[in-house]
Amino acid sequence: MHLKKMAVVAVVCLTILTATVGTTQAFNFGSILGDALKVGGISILVDKFSIPLNSAINNLLGQHGMGTSYATKVVPIISIGNGSYVGAAQVTGPQEAIDRTQAVLLIEGSFSDERFRLKGLIPVNAKSISNVSRVQGVGVSAQIDVKI
């Protein structure tokens, strides 16, 4: 809990710093810092609200006759390009596989002269982009976007 309080204080200080910076060079730095704060904020939001988000998705899907008897959980989505948290996803599958799932890895690409954009969403066993393995038997059932 103490670590979370320190993180909040750091975010507030950095936000004030980026809001008060005035030069072009500093603005670019502030923009980079702002992006980092957004990523950190998304990470904190996913960790803090994963249980209520999971319940809300289960209720939404159930209301439309699309519920599941499998276990579900909300985890962060991590982009392969930069290892940043970019959102959250609900994963579904057998309970033991869901327990091993720590994140969803987002791999993006394109083909046919970039007319088609591809996004692979792979449930993985760690919150990183190195030394991860796909968790077999788990699928992505929902994607959660955070308005920034």
Residue frames relative to the residue before (quaternion, step in Angstrom):
aa qw qx qy qz dx dy dz
M 1.0000 0.0000 0.0000 0.0000 0.00 0.00 0.00
H 0.6214 0.5494 -0.3338 0.4479 3.59 1.00 -0.81
L 0.6379 0.5339 -0.3205 0.4531 3.59 1.03 -0.81
K 0.6421 0.5185 -0.3267 0.4606 3.60 1.00 -0.78
K 0.6355 0.5196 -0.3331 0.4640 3.60 0.99 -0.78
M 0.6471 0.5079 -0.3180 0.4714 3.57 1.00 -0.82
A 0.6362 0.5259 -0.3298 0.4582 3.59 1.02 -0.78
V 0.6464 0.5136 -0.3199 0.4649 3.59 0.97 -0.83
V 0.6444 0.5102 -0.3184 0.4723 3.59 0.94 -0.86
A 0.6503 0.5132 -0.3171 0.4617 3.60 0.96 -0.86
V 0.6465 0.5169 -0.3172 0.4629 3.59 0.97 -0.85
V 0.6533 0.5057 -0.3148 0.4673 3.59 0.93 -0.88
C 0.6640 0.5024 -0.3065 0.4612 3.60 0.90 -0.90
L 0.6806 0.4809 -0.2943 0.4679 3.57 0.89 -0.88
T 0.6146 0.5376 -0.3448 0.4630 3.58 1.08 -0.68
I 0.6477 0.4987 -0.3120 0.4841 3.58 0.96 -0.86
L 0.6338 0.5362 -0.3253 0.4527 3.58 0.99 -0.86
T 0.7088 0.4464 -0.2800 0.4690 3.60 0.79 -0.92
A 0.6391 0.5244 -0.3365 0.4510 3.60 1.09 -0.57
T 0.7370 0.4291 -0.2373 0.4652 3.61 1.09 -0.61
V 0.5224 0.6355 -0.4175 0.3860 3.59 1.26 -0.15
G 0.1821 -0.8545 0.4826 0.0619 3.59 -0.84 0.96
T 0.6594 0.5229 -0.3452 0.4154 3.64 0.99 -0.51
T 0.6559 -0.5156 0.3755 0.4037 3.58 -1.28 0.39
Q 0.6533 0.5032 -0.3173 0.4684 3.56 0.92 -0.92
A 0.6754 0.4743 -0.2898 0.4846 3.57 0.90 -0.88
F 0.5984 0.5648 -0.3670 0.4338 3.61 1.06 -0.65
N 0.6397 0.5088 -0.3268 0.4745 3.57 0.98 -0.81
F 0.6287 0.5150 -0.3231 0.4849 3.54 1.02 -0.83
G 0.6538 0.5199 -0.3038 0.4582 3.56 0.97 -0.89
S 0.6306 0.5311 -0.3282 0.4611 3.57 1.05 -0.76
I 0.6475 0.4988 -0.3090 0.4863 3.56 0.97 -0.87
L 0.6537 0.5068 -0.3073 0.4706 3.55 0.96 -0.89
G 0.6336 0.5372 -0.3237 0.4529 3.57 1.03 -0.82
D 0.6357 0.5159 -0.3223 0.4752 3.57 1.01 -0.81
A 0.6489 0.5145 -0.3139 0.4644 3.57 0.97 -0.87
L 0.6425 0.5177 -0.3208 0.4649 3.57 1.03 -0.78
K 0.6283 0.5299 -0.3356 0.4602 3.58 1.01 -0.80
V 0.6486 0.5134 -0.3110 0.4681 3.57 0.95 -0.92
G 0.6710 0.4870 -0.2942 0.4755 3.58 0.90 -0.92
G 0.6435 0.5275 -0.3148 0.4567 3.55 1.03 -0.78
I 0.6367 0.5129 -0.3249 0.4754 3.56 1.01 -0.79
S 0.6276 0.5421 -0.3282 0.4522 3.56 0.99 -0.83
I 0.6716 0.4866 -0.2893 0.4781 3.57 0.91 -0.94
L 0.6498 0.5211 -0.3184 0.4526 3.60 0.95 -0.86
V 0.6478 0.5118 -0.3232 0.4626 3.58 0.92 -0.87
D 0.6726 0.4919 -0.3011 0.4638 3.59 0.87 -0.92
K 0.7125 0.4778 -0.2608 0.4426 3.58 0.86 -0.96
F 0.8143 0.2909 -0.1182 0.4882 3.59 0.91 -0.91
S 0.3174 0.7853 -0.4938 0.1968 3.63 1.17 0.25
I 0.6760 0.4905 -0.3121 0.4528 3.63 0.89 -0.81
P 0.7006 0.4307 -0.3071 0.4790 3.67 0.77 -0.84
L 0.6092 0.5345 -0.3592 0.4627 3.62 1.08 -0.64
N 0.6403 0.5289 -0.3197 0.4561 3.57 0.95 -0.87
S 0.6617 0.4987 -0.2993 0.4730 3.60 0.95 -0.90
A 0.6508 0.5190 -0.3211 0.4516 3.59 0.95 -0.86
I 0.6537 0.4963 -0.3168 0.4754 3.60 0.96 -0.83
N 0.6500 0.5145 -0.3239 0.4559 3.59 0.91 -0.88
N 0.6469 0.5063 -0.3151 0.4752 3.61 1.01 -0.80
L 0.6496 0.5242 -0.3130 0.4530 3.59 0.91 -0.93
L 0.6998 0.4579 -0.2747 0.4744 3.58 0.79 -1.00
G 0.6387 0.5348 -0.3206 0.4508 3.59 1.03 -0.76
Q 0.6305 0.5438 -0.3245 0.4488 3.59 1.04 -0.78
H 0.7359 0.3763 -0.2083 0.5229 3.57 1.16 -0.58
G 0.5709 -0.6377 0.3598 0.3714 3.57 1.24 0.45
M 0.5910 0.5872 -0.3534 0.4253 3.58 1.20 0.44
G 0.2873 0.7773 -0.5091 0.2327 3.59 1.17 0.53
T 0.2895 -0.7514 0.5688 0.1672 3.55 -1.31 0.19
S 0.3841 -0.6940 0.5513 0.2587 3.54 -1.21 0.49
Y 0.5341 0.6133 -0.4030 0.4198 3.60 1.29 -0.02
A 0.5931 -0.5400 0.4508 0.3917 3.55 -1.31 0.22
T 0.1125 -0.7817 0.6105 0.0602 3.58 -1.19 0.61
K 0.0429 0.7740 -0.6310 0.0319 3.53 -1.28 0.47
V 0.3364 -0.7167 0.5722 0.2139 3.58 -1.18 0.62
V 0.0218 -0.7906 0.6095 -0.0557 3.55 -0.91 1.08
P 0.5802 -0.5774 0.4241 0.3875 3.62 -1.19 0.34
I 0.3307 -0.6661 0.6213 0.2469 3.54 -1.32 0.45
I 0.1252 -0.7908 0.5980 0.0363 3.57 -0.84 1.03
S 0.3578 -0.7484 0.5233 0.1950 3.56 -0.77 1.05
I 0.4722 -0.6873 0.4795 0.2734 3.57 -0.89 0.95
G 0.6059 0.6035 -0.3530 0.3795 3.58 1.11 -0.63
N 0.8451 0.0583 -0.0043 0.5314 3.58 0.87 -0.83
G 0.4983 -0.6878 0.4208 0.3186 3.60 1.20 0.11
S 0.4874 0.6674 -0.4242 0.3703 3.57 1.25 0.36
Y 0.4923 -0.5960 0.5307 0.3476 3.52 -1.23 0.50
V 0.0856 -0.8200 0.5653 0.0283 3.58 -0.82 0.96
G 0.7933 -0.1304 0.0913 0.5877 3.58 1.21 0.05
A 0.4293 -0.6711 0.5326 0.2859 3.52 -1.21 -0.57
A 0.1221 -0.7715 0.6205 0.0695 3.52 -1.28 0.45
Q 0.3423 -0.6746 0.5997 0.2610 3.51 -1.25 0.45
V 0.1546 -0.7685 0.6156 0.0809 3.54 -0.96 0.92
T 0.1150 -0.7933 0.5963 0.0442 3.55 -1.17 0.62
G 0.3393 0.7177 -0.5585 0.2407 3.54 -1.12 0.72
P 0.7435 -0.3446 0.2776 0.5014 3.58 -1.23 -0.30
Q 0.6397 -0.5841 0.3414 0.3648 3.60 -1.00 0.84
E 0.6787 0.4948 -0.3197 0.4385 3.63 0.82 -0.88
A 0.6509 0.4910 -0.3140 0.4864 3.60 1.10 -0.65
I 0.6246 0.5294 -0.3284 0.4709 3.60 1.04 -0.76
D 0.6310 0.5376 -0.3323 0.4498 3.59 1.01 -0.78
R 0.6830 0.4739 -0.2806 0.4798 3.62 1.09 -0.65
T 0.6093 0.5750 -0.3493 0.4197 3.61 1.18 -0.49
Q 0.1183 -0.8225 0.5561 0.0184 3.57 -0.71 1.15
A 0.7986 -0.0079 0.0416 0.6004 3.60 1.17 -0.52
V 0.3244 -0.6664 0.6157 0.2676 3.52 -1.41 -0.01
L 0.2876 -0.7568 0.5689 0.1446 3.54 -0.82 1.06
L 0.2093 -0.7705 0.5947 0.0945 3.58 -0.85 1.03
I 0.0146 -0.7759 0.6301 -0.0294 3.56 -0.68 1.15
E 0.1048 -0.8213 0.5605 0.0204 3.58 -0.65 1.14
G 0.1059 0.7749 -0.6188 0.0733 3.52 -1.19 0.63
S 0.2265 -0.7552 0.5928 0.1645 3.55 -1.31 -0.14
F 0.0527 -0.7800 0.6189 0.0753 3.54 -1.32 0.18
S 0.7708 0.3313 -0.2791 0.4671 3.52 -1.38 0.19
D 0.6914 -0.4859 0.2517 0.4717 3.53 0.75 1.21
E 0.6441 -0.5758 0.2835 0.4162 3.54 1.05 0.92
R 0.3653 0.7191 -0.5113 0.2968 3.61 1.10 0.55
F 0.7505 0.2749 -0.1658 0.5777 3.56 1.20 -0.52
R 0.1903 -0.7593 0.6142 0.0999 3.55 -0.89 0.98
L 0.1729 -0.7941 0.5796 0.0594 3.56 -0.90 0.97
K 0.0234 -0.7685 0.6391 0.0183 3.56 -1.11 0.75
G 0.1412 -0.7698 0.6191 0.0653 3.53 -0.75 1.11
L 0.1119 -0.7765 0.6188 0.0406 3.57 -0.87 1.00
I 0.0087 0.8383 -0.5388 0.0834 3.56 -0.26 1.31
P 0.3635 -0.7137 0.5520 0.2321 3.61 -0.70 1.04
V 0.0331 -0.8159 0.5763 -0.0339 3.59 -0.80 1.06
N 0.5541 -0.6688 0.4224 0.2593 3.53 -1.33 0.47
A 0.7561 0.2804 -0.1997 0.5566 3.64 1.19 0.31
K 0.4439 -0.6704 0.5264 0.2764 3.57 -1.28 0.40
S 0.5872 0.5248 -0.3941 0.4739 3.56 0.78 1.05
I 0.4543 -0.6716 0.4965 0.3098 3.56 -1.28 0.01
S 0.6876 0.3882 -0.2954 0.5377 3.58 1.25 0.18
N 0.8258 0.1640 -0.1669 0.5132 3.54 -1.16 0.69
V 0.4504 0.6524 -0.4850 0.3691 3.56 0.89 0.94
S 0.1539 -0.7567 0.6265 0.1058 3.51 -1.28 0.46
R 0.5379 -0.5899 0.4938 0.3448 3.51 -1.19 0.64
V 0.3024 -0.7086 0.6019 0.2101 3.55 -1.09 0.73
Q 0.3235 -0.7758 0.5162 0.1643 3.55 -0.41 1.27
G 0.7867 0.3304 -0.2525 0.4562 3.56 -1.11 0.73
V 0.6467 0.4786 -0.3154 0.5032 3.60 1.29 0.05
G 0.0949 -0.7926 0.6008 0.0435 3.54 -1.00 0.83
V 0.4665 -0.6311 0.5329 0.3166 3.55 -1.30 0.32
S 0.1563 -0.8244 0.5412 0.0545 3.56 -0.63 1.15
A 0.8013 0.0249 -0.0146 0.5976 3.62 1.20 -0.33
Q 0.2178 -0.7343 0.6258 0.1475 3.52 -1.28 0.53
I 0.2061 -0.7767 0.5879 0.0932 3.55 -0.94 0.93
D 0.1542 -0.7693 0.6151 0.0772 3.57 -0.84 1.01
V 0.2412 -0.7506 0.6005 0.1333 3.55 -1.10 0.78
K 0.3449 -0.7288 0.5510 0.2152 3.58 -0.77 1.01
I 0.1198 -0.7988 0.5887 0.0311 3.56 -0.78 1.08
